[in-house]
Amino acid sequence: MGRPKGGRNITHSKEEKLKLVKRTLNGESGVQLQKETGIYAVDVKTWESI
């Protein structure tokens, strides 16, 4: 199945990932960050384990 045609892969810098992970660790909601940034909360959770 995979990603729909015409979609695009977006890469995020290490600094951007770290900034968002720190925000979630400081108690911000992943859903709120998702609304604000457009980055899925599940992606941020994945970055926490790296």
PDB file of N, H, CA, C and O in Angstrom:
ATOM      1  N   MET A   1       0.841  -1.174   0.000  1.00  0.00           N
ATOM      2  CA  MET A   1       0.000   0.000   0.000  1.00  0.00           C
ATOM      3  C   MET A   1       0.887   1.238   0.000  1.00  0.00           C
ATOM      4  O   MET A   1       1.042   1.860  -1.051  1.00  0.00           O
ATOM      5  N   GLY A   2       1.471   1.623   1.122  1.00  0.00           N
ATOM      6  H   GLY A   2       1.345   1.118   1.976  1.00  0.00           H
ATOM      7  CA  GLY A   2       2.435   2.710   1.160  1.00  0.00           C
ATOM      8  C   GLY A   2       1.852   4.110   1.029  1.00  0.00           C
ATOM      9  O   GLY A   2       0.651   4.333   1.183  1.00  0.00           O
ATOM     10  N   ARG A   3       2.743   5.030   0.744  1.00  0.00           N
ATOM     11  H   ARG A   3       3.718   4.848   0.620  1.00  0.00           H
ATOM     12  CA  ARG A   3       2.407   6.440   0.636  1.00  0.00           C
ATOM     13  C   ARG A   3       1.704   6.702  -0.687  1.00  0.00           C
ATOM     14  O   ARG A   3       2.071   6.115  -1.705  1.00  0.00           O
ATOM     15  N   PRO A   4       0.698   7.574  -0.691  1.00  0.00           N
ATOM     16  CA  PRO A   4       0.008   7.888  -1.942  1.00  0.00           C
ATOM     17  C   PRO A   4       0.945   8.558  -2.942  1.00  0.00           C
ATOM     18  O   PRO A   4       1.848   9.301  -2.558  1.00  0.00           O
ATOM     19  N   LYS A   5       0.723   8.291  -4.222  1.00  0.00           N
ATOM     20  H   LYS A   5      -0.011   7.688  -4.534  1.00  0.00           H
ATOM     21  CA  LYS A   5       1.529   8.931  -5.257  1.00  0.00           C
ATOM     22  C   LYS A   5       1.350  10.440  -5.174  1.00  0.00           C
ATOM     23  O   LYS A   5       0.271  10.946  -4.867  1.00  0.00           O
ATOM     24  N   GLY A   6       2.426  11.129  -5.453  1.00  0.00           N
ATOM     25  H   GLY A   6       3.303  10.717  -5.702  1.00  0.00           H
ATOM     26  CA  GLY A   6       2.373  12.582  -5.420  1.00  0.00           C
ATOM     27  C   GLY A   6       2.701  13.147  -4.054  1.00  0.00           C
ATOM     28  O   GLY A   6       2.876  14.356  -3.908  1.00  0.00           O
ATOM     29  N   GLY A   7       2.787  12.278  -3.043  1.00  0.00           N
ATOM     30  H   GLY A   7       2.645  11.296  -3.161  1.00  0.00           H
ATOM     31  CA  GLY A   7       3.165  12.747  -1.713  1.00  0.00           C
ATOM     32  C   GLY A   7       4.652  13.044  -1.687  1.00  0.00           C
ATOM     33  O   GLY A   7       5.356  12.812  -2.670  1.00  0.00           O
ATOM     34  N   ARG A   8       5.121  13.550  -0.578  1.00  0.00           N
ATOM     35  H   ARG A   8       4.549  13.739   0.220  1.00  0.00           H
ATOM     36  CA  ARG A   8       6.548  13.832  -0.500  1.00  0.00           C
ATOM     37  C   ARG A   8       7.073  13.459   0.869  1.00  0.00           C
ATOM     38  O   ARG A   8       6.375  13.577   1.877  1.00  0.00           O
ATOM     39  N   ASN A   9       8.299  13.013   0.887  1.00  0.00           N
ATOM     40  H   ASN A   9       8.866  12.917   0.069  1.00  0.00           H
ATOM     41  CA  ASN A   9       8.966  12.729   2.145  1.00  0.00           C
ATOM     42  C   ASN A   9       9.566  14.023   2.668  1.00  0.00           C
ATOM     43  O   ASN A   9      10.194  14.778   1.926  1.00  0.00           O
ATOM     44  N   ILE A  10       9.366  14.264   3.933  1.00  0.00           N
ATOM     45  H   ILE A  10       8.855  13.651   4.536  1.00  0.00           H
ATOM     46  CA  ILE A  10       9.900  15.472   4.553  1.00  0.00           C
ATOM     47  C   ILE A  10      10.927  15.038   5.583  1.00  0.00           C
ATOM     48  O   ILE A  10      10.650  14.183   6.425  1.00  0.00           O
ATOM     49  N   THR A  11      12.104  15.622   5.517  1.00  0.00           N
ATOM     50  H   THR A  11      12.329  16.316   4.834  1.00  0.00           H
ATOM     51  CA  THR A  11      13.109  15.329   6.522  1.00  0.00           C
ATOM     52  C   THR A  11      13.199  16.504   7.481  1.00  0.00           C
ATOM     53  O   THR A  11      13.047  17.663   7.097  1.00  0.00           O
ATOM     54  N   HIS A  12      13.448  16.176   8.720  1.00  0.00           N
ATOM     55  H   HIS A  12      13.572  15.234   9.033  1.00  0.00           H
ATOM     56  CA  HIS A  12      13.552  17.192   9.765  1.00  0.00           C
ATOM     57  C   HIS A  12      14.966  17.157  10.320  1.00  0.00           C
ATOM     58  O   HIS A  12      15.545  16.083  10.484  1.00  0.00           O
ATOM     59  N   SER A  13      15.517  18.308  10.605  1.00  0.00           N
ATOM     60  H   SER A  13      15.047  19.181  10.471  1.00  0.00           H
ATOM     61  CA  SER A  13      16.876  18.387  11.133  1.00  0.00           C
ATOM     62  C   SER A  13      16.923  17.806  12.549  1.00  0.00           C
ATOM     63  O   SER A  13      15.907  17.712  13.237  1.00  0.00           O
ATOM     64  N   LYS A  14      18.125  17.424  12.957  1.00  0.00           N
ATOM     65  H   LYS A  14      18.950  17.500  12.398  1.00  0.00           H
ATOM     66  CA  LYS A  14      18.296  16.910  14.313  1.00  0.00           C
ATOM     67  C   LYS A  14      17.875  17.949  15.339  1.00  0.00           C
ATOM     68  O   LYS A  14      17.292  17.620  16.372  1.00  0.00           O
ATOM     69  N   GLU A  15      18.178  19.210  15.041  1.00  0.00           N
ATOM     70  H   GLU A  15      18.651  19.478  14.202  1.00  0.00           H
ATOM     71  CA  GLU A  15      17.834  20.288  15.974  1.00  0.00           C
ATOM     72  C   GLU A  15      16.322  20.416  16.125  1.00  0.00           C
ATOM     73  O   GLU A  15      15.818  20.608  17.231  1.00  0.00           O
ATOM     74  N   GLU A  16      15.599  20.309  15.006  1.00  0.00           N
ATOM     75  H   GLU A  16      16.009  20.153  14.107  1.00  0.00           H
ATOM     76  CA  GLU A  16      14.142  20.408  15.050  1.00  0.00           C
ATOM     77  C   GLU A  16      13.541  19.238  15.828  1.00  0.00           C
ATOM     78  O   GLU A  16      12.619  19.421  16.623  1.00  0.00           O
ATOM     79  N   LYS A  17      14.067  18.043  15.597  1.00  0.00           N
ATOM     80  H   LYS A  17      14.816  17.894  14.952  1.00  0.00           H
ATOM     81  CA  LYS A  17      13.577  16.864  16.310  1.00  0.00           C
ATOM     82  C   LYS A  17      13.823  17.015  17.808  1.00  0.00           C
ATOM     83  O   LYS A  17      12.934  16.761  18.621  1.00  0.00           O
ATOM     84  N   LEU A  18      15.036  17.432  18.164  1.00  0.00           N
ATOM     85  H   LEU A  18      15.758  17.639  17.504  1.00  0.00           H
ATOM     86  CA  LEU A  18      15.389  17.587  19.570  1.00  0.00           C
ATOM     87  C   LEU A  18      14.502  18.616  20.256  1.00  0.00           C
ATOM     88  O   LEU A  18      14.073  18.416  21.392  1.00  0.00           O
ATOM     89  N   LYS A  19      14.232  19.708  19.567  1.00  0.00           N
ATOM     90  H   LYS A  19      14.581  19.870  18.644  1.00  0.00           H
ATOM     91  CA  LYS A  19      13.379  20.766  20.118  1.00  0.00           C
ATOM     92  C   LYS A  19      11.980  20.222  20.436  1.00  0.00           C
ATOM     93  O   LYS A  19      11.431  20.497  21.503  1.00  0.00           O
ATOM     94  N   LEU A  20      11.412  19.454  19.510  1.00  0.00           N
ATOM     95  H   LEU A  20      11.857  19.231  18.643  1.00  0.00           H
ATOM     96  CA  LEU A  20      10.067  18.916  19.726  1.00  0.00           C
ATOM     97  C   LEU A  20      10.054  17.840  20.807  1.00  0.00           C
ATOM     98  O   LEU A  20       9.121  17.783  21.609  1.00  0.00           O
ATOM     99  N   VAL A  21      11.069  16.996  20.839  1.00  0.00           N
ATOM    100  H   VAL A  21      11.827  17.043  20.188  1.00  0.00           H
ATOM    101  CA  VAL A  21      11.150  15.968  21.882  1.00  0.00           C
ATOM    102  C   VAL A  21      11.249  16.617  23.252  1.00  0.00           C
ATOM    103  O   VAL A  21      10.586  16.184  24.194  1.00  0.00           O
ATOM    104  N   LYS A  22      12.075  17.656  23.370  1.00  0.00           N
ATOM    105  H   LYS A  22      12.613  18.008  22.604  1.00  0.00           H
ATOM    106  CA  LYS A  22      12.202  18.351  24.654  1.00  0.00           C
ATOM    107  C   LYS A  22      10.862  18.949  25.091  1.00  0.00           C
ATOM    108  O   LYS A  22      10.523  18.931  26.274  1.00  0.00           O
ATOM    109  N   ARG A  23      10.118  19.469  24.141  1.00  0.00           N
ATOM    110  H   ARG A  23      10.394  19.483  23.180  1.00  0.00           H
ATOM    111  CA  ARG A  23       8.818  20.057  24.481  1.00  0.00           C
ATOM    112  C   ARG A  23       7.865  19.004  25.020  1.00  0.00           C
ATOM    113  O   ARG A  23       7.123  19.271  25.965  1.00  0.00           O
ATOM    114  N   THR A  24       7.872  17.798  24.430  1.00  0.00           N
ATOM    115  H   THR A  24       8.475  17.581  23.662  1.00  0.00           H
ATOM    116  CA  THR A  24       6.984  16.743  24.938  1.00  0.00           C
ATOM    117  C   THR A  24       7.458  16.259  26.302  1.00  0.00           C
ATOM    118  O   THR A  24       6.642  15.965  27.175  1.00  0.00           O
ATOM    119  N   LEU A  25       8.768  16.174  26.488  1.00  0.00           N
ATOM    120  H   LEU A  25       9.431  16.413  25.778  1.00  0.00           H
ATOM    121  CA  LEU A  25       9.294  15.748  27.788  1.00  0.00           C
ATOM    122  C   LEU A  25       8.999  16.771  28.879  1.00  0.00           C
ATOM    123  O   LEU A  25       8.940  16.421  30.058  1.00  0.00           O
ATOM    124  N   ASN A  26       8.816  18.022  28.497  1.00  0.00           N
ATOM    125  H   ASN A  26       8.864  18.306  27.539  1.00  0.00           H
ATOM    126  CA  ASN A  26       8.468  19.068  29.450  1.00  0.00           C
ATOM    127  C   ASN A  26       6.964  19.168  29.674  1.00  0.00           C
ATOM    128  O   ASN A  26       6.494  20.079  30.355  1.00  0.00           O
ATOM    129  N   GLY A  27       6.206  18.226  29.100  1.00  0.00           N
ATOM    130  H   GLY A  27       6.588  17.486  28.548  1.00  0.00           H
ATOM    131  CA  GLY A  27       4.787  18.136  29.409  1.00  0.00           C
ATOM    132  C   GLY A  27       3.835  18.626  28.341  1.00  0.00           C
ATOM    133  O   GLY A  27       2.621  18.551  28.529  1.00  0.00           O
ATOM    134  N   GLU A  28       4.345  19.127  27.219  1.00  0.00           N
ATOM    135  H   GLU A  28       5.332  19.187  27.066  1.00  0.00           H
ATOM    136  CA  GLU A  28       3.435  19.574  26.163  1.00  0.00           C
ATOM    137  C   GLU A  28       2.790  18.363  25.487  1.00  0.00           C
ATOM    138  O   GLU A  28       3.413  17.311  25.346  1.00  0.00           O
ATOM    139  N   SER A  29       1.578  18.522  25.087  1.00  0.00           N
ATOM    140  H   SER A  29       1.071  19.376  25.202  1.00  0.00           H
ATOM    141  CA  SER A  29       0.821  17.458  24.444  1.00  0.00           C
ATOM    142  C   SER A  29       1.321  17.221  23.029  1.00  0.00           C
ATOM    143  O   SER A  29       1.550  18.166  22.274  1.00  0.00           O
ATOM    144  N   GLY A  30       1.490  15.943  22.673  1.00  0.00           N
ATOM    145  H   GLY A  30       1.304  15.175  23.286  1.00  0.00           H
ATOM    146  CA  GLY A  30       1.873  15.589  21.312  1.00  0.00           C
ATOM    147  C   GLY A  30       0.829  16.024  20.306  1.00  0.00           C
ATOM    148  O   GLY A  30       1.159  16.410  19.184  1.00  0.00           O
ATOM    149  N   VAL A  31      -0.434  15.963  20.707  1.00  0.00           N
ATOM    150  H   VAL A  31      -0.702  15.650  21.619  1.00  0.00           H
ATOM    151  CA  VAL A  31      -1.523  16.375  19.818  1.00  0.00           C
ATOM    152  C   VAL A  31      -1.447  17.876  19.560  1.00  0.00           C
ATOM    153  O   VAL A  31      -1.657  18.327  18.433  1.00  0.00           O
ATOM    154  N   GLN A  32      -1.148  18.649  20.602  1.00  0.00           N
ATOM    155  H   GLN A  32      -0.978  18.283  21.517  1.00  0.00           H
ATOM    156  CA  GLN A  32      -1.024  20.096  20.441  1.00  0.00           C
ATOM    157  C   GLN A  32       0.145  20.432  19.518  1.00  0.00           C
ATOM    158  O   GLN A  32       0.027  21.302  18.654  1.00  0.00           O
ATOM    159  N   LEU A  33       1.262  19.749  19.698  1.00  0.00           N
ATOM    160  H   LEU A  33       1.358  19.042  20.399  1.00  0.00           H
ATOM    161  CA  LEU A  33       2.412  19.977  18.820  1.00  0.00           C
ATOM    162  C   LEU A  33       2.073  19.618  17.373  1.00  0.00           C
ATOM    163  O   LEU A  33       2.502  20.287  16.434  1.00  0.00           O
ATOM    164  N   GLN A  34       1.301  18.556  17.219  1.00  0.00           N
ATOM    165  H   GLN A  34       0.952  18.013  17.983  1.00  0.00           H
ATOM    166  CA  GLN A  34       0.901  18.138  15.878  1.00  0.00           C
ATOM    167  C   GLN A  34       0.070  19.220  15.202  1.00  0.00           C
ATOM    168  O   GLN A  34       0.264  19.520  14.024  1.00  0.00           O
ATOM    169  N   LYS A  35      -0.855  19.802  15.956  1.00  0.00           N
ATOM    170  H   LYS A  35      -1.013  19.558  16.913  1.00  0.00           H
ATOM    171  CA  LYS A  35      -1.688  20.875  15.401  1.00  0.00           C
ATOM    172  C   LYS A  35      -0.838  22.089  15.040  1.00  0.00           C
ATOM    173  O   LYS A  35      -1.071  22.742  14.022  1.00  0.00           O
ATOM    174  N   GLU A  36       0.145  22.381  15.880  1.00  0.00           N
ATOM    175  H   GLU A  36       0.334  21.851  16.706  1.00  0.00           H
ATOM    176  CA  GLU A  36       0.983  23.554  15.687  1.00  0.00           C
ATOM    177  C   GLU A  36       1.986  23.381  14.538  1.00  0.00           C
ATOM    178  O   GLU A  36       2.210  24.306  13.757  1.00  0.00           O
ATOM    179  N   THR A  37       2.588  22.187  14.445  1.00  0.00           N
ATOM    180  H   THR A  37       2.406  21.436  15.079  1.00  0.00           H
ATOM    181  CA  THR A  37       3.690  21.993  13.503  1.00  0.00           C
ATOM    182  C   THR A  37       3.325  21.168  12.271  1.00  0.00           C
ATOM    183  O   THR A  37       4.005  21.247  11.248  1.00  0.00           O
ATOM    184  N   GLY A  38       2.253  20.375  12.364  1.00  0.00           N
ATOM    185  H   GLY A  38       1.700  20.311  13.195  1.00  0.00           H
ATOM    186  CA  GLY A  38       1.910  19.484  11.261  1.00  0.00           C
ATOM    187  C   GLY A  38       2.691  18.186  11.283  1.00  0.00           C
ATOM    188  O   GLY A  38       2.542  17.353  10.389  1.00  0.00           O
ATOM    189  N   ILE A  39       3.524  18.005  12.299  1.00  0.00           N
ATOM    190  H   ILE A  39       3.646  18.681  13.026  1.00  0.00           H
ATOM    191  CA  ILE A  39       4.308  16.777  12.438  1.00  0.00           C
ATOM    192  C   ILE A  39       3.530  15.834  13.346  1.00  0.00           C
ATOM    193  O   ILE A  39       3.131  16.210  14.448  1.00  0.00           O
ATOM    194  N   TYR A  40       3.318  14.613  12.878  1.00  0.00           N
ATOM    195  H   TYR A  40       3.643  14.308  11.983  1.00  0.00           H
ATOM    196  CA  TYR A  40       2.517  13.661  13.638  1.00  0.00           C
ATOM    197  C   TYR A  40       3.125  13.385  15.005  1.00  0.00           C
ATOM    198  O   TYR A  40       4.341  13.254  15.147  1.00  0.00           O
ATOM    199  N   ALA A  41       2.255  13.299  16.009  1.00  0.00           N
ATOM    200  H   ALA A  41       1.267  13.406  15.893  1.00  0.00           H
ATOM    201  CA  ALA A  41       2.684  13.042  17.379  1.00  0.00           C
ATOM    202  C   ALA A  41       3.429  11.715  17.470  1.00  0.00           C
ATOM    203  O   ALA A  41       4.381  11.591  18.240  1.00  0.00           O
ATOM    204  N   VAL A  42       3.009  10.734  16.700  1.00  0.00           N
ATOM    205  H   VAL A  42       2.236  10.835  16.074  1.00  0.00           H
ATOM    206  CA  VAL A  42       3.662   9.423  16.721  1.00  0.00           C
ATOM    207  C   VAL A  42       5.114   9.536  16.226  1.00  0.00           C
ATOM    208  O   VAL A  42       5.977   8.795  16.695  1.00  0.00           O
ATOM    209  N   ASP A  43       5.387  10.433  15.305  1.00  0.00           N
ATOM    210  H   ASP A  43       4.686  11.035  14.924  1.00  0.00           H
ATOM    211  CA  ASP A  43       6.754  10.640  14.841  1.00  0.00           C
ATOM    212  C   ASP A  43       7.625  11.188  15.961  1.00  0.00           C
ATOM    213  O   ASP A  43       8.762  10.753  16.147  1.00  0.00           O
ATOM    214  N   VAL A  44       7.086  12.139  16.701  1.00  0.00           N
ATOM    215  H   VAL A  44       6.162  12.492  16.550  1.00  0.00           H
ATOM    216  CA  VAL A  44       7.843  12.722  17.817  1.00  0.00           C
ATOM    217  C   VAL A  44       8.109  11.640  18.866  1.00  0.00           C
ATOM    218  O   VAL A  44       9.203  11.584  19.429  1.00  0.00           O
ATOM    219  N   LYS A  45       7.133  10.789  19.131  1.00  0.00           N
ATOM    220  H   LYS A  45       6.245  10.834  18.674  1.00  0.00           H
ATOM    221  CA  LYS A  45       7.327   9.686  20.085  1.00  0.00           C
ATOM    222  C   LYS A  45       8.433   8.751  19.609  1.00  0.00           C
ATOM    223  O   LYS A  45       9.228   8.261  20.411  1.00  0.00           O
ATOM    224  N   THR A  46       8.479   8.507  18.307  1.00  0.00           N
ATOM    225  H   THR A  46       7.833   8.904  17.656  1.00  0.00           H
ATOM    226  CA  THR A  46       9.530   7.658  17.749  1.00  0.00           C
ATOM    227  C   THR A  46      10.898   8.295  17.952  1.00  0.00           C
ATOM    228  O   THR A  46      11.864   7.604  18.275  1.00  0.00           O
ATOM    229  N   TRP A  47      10.985   9.603  17.764  1.00  0.00           N
ATOM    230  H   TRP A  47      10.200  10.165  17.501  1.00  0.00           H
ATOM    231  CA  TRP A  47      12.252  10.303  17.929  1.00  0.00           C
ATOM    232  C   TRP A  47      12.734  10.246  19.380  1.00  0.00           C
ATOM    233  O   TRP A  47      13.938  10.299  19.632  1.00  0.00           O
ATOM    234  N   GLU A  48      11.812  10.138  20.330  1.00  0.00           N
ATOM    235  H   GLU A  48      10.834  10.095  20.125  1.00  0.00           H
ATOM    236  CA  GLU A  48      12.198  10.061  21.745  1.00  0.00           C
ATOM    237  C   GLU A  48      13.024   8.823  22.023  1.00  0.00           C
ATOM    238  O   GLU A  48      13.888   8.832  22.900  1.00  0.00           O
ATOM    239  N   SER A  49      12.764   7.752  21.278  1.00  0.00           N
ATOM    240  H   SER A  49      12.062   7.744  20.566  1.00  0.00           H
ATOM    241  CA  SER A  49      13.454   6.485  21.549  1.00  0.00           C
ATOM    242  C   SER A  49      14.790   6.363  20.815  1.00  0.00           C
ATOM    243  O   SER A  49      15.515   5.384  20.994  1.00  0.00           O
ATOM    244  N   ILE A  50      15.106   7.351  19.997  1.00  0.00           N
ATOM    245  H   ILE A  50      14.517   8.146  19.852  1.00  0.00           H
ATOM    246  CA  ILE A  50      16.365   7.267  19.231  1.00  0.00           C
ATOM    247  C   ILE A  50      17.509   7.771  20.064  1.00  0.00           C
ATOM    248  O   ILE A  50      18.650   7.784  19.603  1.00  0.00           O
TER     249      ILE A  50
END
